[in-house]
Amino acid sequence: MRKLMIVITLLLMATPAFAKKNCEELKAEIDAKIQAKGVKAYSLEIVPNEQVKDRKVVGSCDGGTKKIIYTREK
């Protein structure tokens, strides 16, 4: 039981680190995944939450203050 409490405590302490991921780093990871699927014509853009509107969000970064937007180009 004590080991379980230690694991839970460590996971809770690590959670803020995941939520505050650097936007450029996350964008690069998403870009690599999209390219691995063979998609050629697209763009990724980092925008503040207020500018998202109805665009497709593929990631959240900087503690949830910014979003990464995916746009498929023709």
Secondary structure, DSSP 8 states (H G I E B T S, - for coil): -HHHHHHHHHHHHHHHHHHT--HHHHHHHHHHHHHHTT--SEEEEEEEGGG-TTSEEEEEEGGGTEEEEEEE--
